[in-house]
Amino acid sequence: MAALVRVIADERERPSGVPDELSRIGAMVNYQVLDVADYVVREYAIERKSSRDFVSSLFSGRLFDQANRLTQAYETPLLVIEGDMEAQTRDMRNPRSVWGGLMSVVLDYKLACFFTKDHLQTAEFIWILGNRDRKGRSDPLIIKRRKPSDLRKAQISICEALPTVGPQIAERLLARFGSLRGTFSASMSEMAIGAGVGRSRALTITKILDAPYKASKAGPDQSHLR
């Protein structure tokens, strides 16, 4: 008899139909509010995106921020794109940009990507993942990525927190500018041409580094100073 598949689902996934289908095919679904990812089954963290949302988040830049947060938070993150990608790119002037963005997510962020037809197939994918090479384990494990254990890893981790910057780009920037301070002080041209990260990525990075910080109206919490 197969062991019970236990899945943690984010509360916001209730309307998607995936949790209901998981329950129907025999999984035990527990709801939580997850900071990152939509589902956790065993050691796998799964971010589910409709094909439309994938394209939208790609052009807004939100996709790369989510990919970075996902790979920072979990050891084994997966991206599931649900729906008809061909329909989403059919009328685009430059559909290659979508595939370029997908390649960046997979290669720069080391995020495995899978495609499903609909919510039924997504649920089936999660259920099969939960049964894969189980070795007696049935509880989902939320395994957080270990914190960097040395200076080099810490530097790369901090650099990766920048939007559109994955591990390879972080190493390229640090190698070119020699330190985090040198990287953060570099101009857009130095990043784009000197480090070879491209104008668009360099503009995104320098924009967030140069943006003035806006404190909340309530002001900083100074309770710890009392």
N, C-alpha and C positions, 0 to 999 in steps of 0.2 A: 504494500500500500504506500502511495507517494506521501511524503511529508507535507504538512500544510504550508502553503506559501503565505508568508506574512508581509504585508506592504504598508509602509507609512505614506500617506498621501497628504499633500498640502490642502488645507481647508478650501482654498480658492479653486481647487480642481473639481469640486463637487459637480458644478454644472456641465463639465466636459463630457460626462458619460463614461469616462474611463474607470473611475472607482466602482460604479454600479456594475459594469461588465466584469471587472475583476472579481467582485463578490459573486456574480452569477456563475463564473467558471470555477469557483472554488477557493479563491484566495480570501484571507482574512485581512480586511482593510481597517487600519486605524488612522484617524485624522489628527493632524497637528498643524500648527502654523510654522512652516519651515522658512527660515531666513533665506536660504539658497536651495534651489532644486524644487521639483514638483513631486517626485516620488523617491523613496528609498526602499530598496529590496536587497536584503543581505548587505554586502559592502558596496553596492552600486547606487549612485545618486543619479537621477534621471531628470533632465530638463526637457519638458515637452513644449514644442512650438508648432502652431499651425503653419502651413507653408506661407500664408499671407503675413502672419506675424513675423516669421523668419525674415522675409524680404523687407518688411517695414523696419524691423529692429536693426537690420544690416545698414540701411541707408541713414538711419538716425544715429548710428554709432552705439546704440544700446546693447547690441549683440556682443560686442567685444568686451564691454564692461561686465556683462553677465557671464561670459566665458571665463574671464579672469577671476571673478568671484567664485565661480563654480570649481575651477581647478585649484584655487587657493584653499577652498573649504573641504574638499573631499579627495580621497586617494584615487577613487575610480569613478569619475564623472562621465556621463553619457548624454548626448544630445539626440533627441528623437524629433524629426521633422514630419509632421502629420499632414497629409493632403497631397494635392496635385501640384508639384513644382513646375511642371511643364506649362500648366495653365497660368501660373503666376508670372512666368518669364516670356510667354508667347508674344505679347505685344510690347515688350520692352525694347527700347532703342539699343541698349547695350546689355544683353543678358549675361555676357561674360563677366561683368562686375559681380553678379550674384555668385557665380561659381568661384570667382577669385576670393570673395569673402568667405565662402565655405572652406576653401583651401586654407585660408589663414586661420580659421577656427580649428581645423583639424591639425595642421602642421605647426603653426606657431604656438597654439595653446594646448596641443596634445589632447584634444577633446574628441573622443570617438563619436561618430555620427551615424545614425540609422534613419531610414525612411519607412514610414508606414502609410497605408492607404487611408485609414480612418480610425476613429476611436476604438472600434472593435479590434482592429489589428494592433493598435498600441497596447491595449490591455493584454492581448495574446502575447505580445513581445515581452511585457513585464512579467507575465506569469511564467513563460519559458525561461526567462532570465533567473527567476527565483528558484527554478528547478534544476538549473544547470550545475552539474557536478557538485551536488549539495554536501556530500560527505557528512550527513547527519545534522547539518545546521539548518535551523528553521526560522530563527529570529533575524529580522533586518538589523544590520549593524551600521550605525552612523559613525563612520570612521573619519575623523577629522585629519586633514593633512598635518604631518608633523612640522613643528616650527623649525626654521633653519638652524642647523647645529654649528655652523661656522660663519666666518665673516663674509666669504664669497657668496654663500647661499643667501645670507641676510641682505646683501647688496642687491642681488638679482631679484629677490622677493619684493624689496621696496621699489625698485625700478618697474617691476611688473604691475605695480598698483596703478601706473599711469594708463589712461585709456588707449586702446589699440596696441599695447605693448605686451607681447608674449615673451617666453623665455629666450628665444633666439634674438629677438630685437633688443631685449634688455642687455644681453651679453655683448651685442654689437655696439650699443651706446656706451656701455661701461668700458669696453676695450678702446673705443675711439677717444673718449674724454677722460679716462683714467680714474674717475671716482664718481660718487653720487653727486657731490657738489659741482664737479665739472660738468656732469650731464645736465643737471638742473639749471646751470648757468648758461648753457649753450644757446645760441640763437637758432631761430627757425632754419636759416640757411645752412648753418653748421650741421644741424641734424639732418636736414634733407639731403645735402650734397656731401658733406664731410663724412657723416656716418652712413649715408646711403639708404635712409629709411623712407625717402619719398616726401614730396611737398605736402600731400594731404595728411599723412600721419604726423609729420613734423608740426604742421599747423595745429592739429588737434592737441598734441602734447604741450606746445608752448602756450596755447590758449588757456589751458587749465592751470598751468604753472604761473601765468601772469595775471589770472583773474583775481581781483581784490576779494578778500574774505569779508563776508557780510555776517556780522554777529546777529544772533536772534534778538528779537525785541525785548525778551525777558532778561537778556544779558547772561554772562557766564555764571555757572553755579559756583558760588564762593562759600558754600556751607562748610567745605572742608577746612576753611581758614578760621572758622570761629573757635 
